[in-house]
């Protein structure tokens, strides 16, 4: 697991609509992780945050920063969403 993988995910995830669709349609966090593993995008949440900070620092325009912040929020919300096969008490 590396920060470089997280940087690659951020870059690819912002431009690859098919990847985002697959991740959204994944019914479990485990399935999402398999999708990322198949693309050699293995990283920890801490590595994602580090890559996000590095990417944000490099933004030269507010519009680029806004897109990056939106992508981060999308990813956080997706990771926190409950698995489809888990029922609430």
C-alpha positions in Angstrom: 0.0 0.0 0.0 1.4 3.4 -0.9 0.5 7.0 -1.1 1.3 6.7 -4.8 -1.6 4.3 -5.2 -3.9 6.7 -3.5 -2.6 9.5 -5.8 -3.3 7.3 -8.8 -6.8 6.6 -7.5 -7.6 10.3 -7.0 -6.4 11.1 -10.5 -8.1 8.1 -12.1 -11.2 8.4 -10.0 -11.8 12.0 -11.1 -11.7 11.2 -14.7 -12.9 7.5 -15.0 -16.7 7.5 -14.9 -16.8 3.7 -15.3 -14.6 3.2 -12.2 -16.9 5.5 -10.2 -20.0 3.7 -11.4 -18.5 0.3 -10.4 -17.6 1.6 -7.0 -21.0 3.1 -6.4 -22.8 -0.1 -7.5 -20.6 -2.3 -5.3 -22.9 -3.7 -2.6 -20.2 -4.0 0.1 -17.0 -2.4 1.1 -15.3 -5.7 0.4 -16.5 -5.6 -3.2 -15.3 -2.0 -3.5 -11.9 -3.1 -2.3 -11.8 -5.9 -4.8 -12.5 -3.4 -7.6 -9.6 -1.3 -6.4 -7.3 -4.3 -5.9 -7.9 -5.4 -9.5 -6.6 -2.0 -10.7 -3.6 -2.0 -8.3 -5.1 0.8 -6.3 -4.4 -0.5 -2.9 -4.2 2.2 -0.1 -5.2 2.8 3.4 -7.6 5.6 4.5 -4.5 7.4 6.0 -2.7 7.2 2.6 -5.8 8.5 0.9 -5.8 11.6 3.2 -2.1 12.1 2.7 -2.5 11.9 -1.1 -5.5 14.2 -0.9 -3.5 16.8 1.0 -0.6 16.6 -1.4 -3.0 17.0 -4.4 -4.8 19.9 -2.8 -1.5 21.6 -2.1 -0.6 21.4 -5.8 -3.9 22.9 -7.0 -3.2 26.2 -8.8 -6.9 27.2 -9.3 -9.8 27.3 -7.0 -11.9 25.3 -9.5 -9.4 22.4 -9.4 -9.4 22.5 -5.5 -13.2 22.4 -5.6 -13.3 19.4 -7.8 -10.8 17.6 -5.6 -12.7 18.4 -2.4 -15.9 17.1 -4.0 -14.1 13.9 -5.0 -12.9 13.5 -1.5 -16.4 14.0 0.0 -17.8 11.5 -2.5 -15.2 8.9 -1.5 -15.7 9.4 2.2 -19.5 9.2 1.9 -19.1 6.0 -0.2 -16.8 4.4 2.3 -19.2 5.2 5.1 -22.3 3.9 3.4 -23.7 0.7 4.9 -23.3 -2.5 3.0 -26.5 -3.4 1.1 -26.7 -6.9 2.7 -26.6 -5.6 6.3 -29.9 -4.9 7.9 -30.4 -2.3 10.6 -31.6 -3.4 14.1 
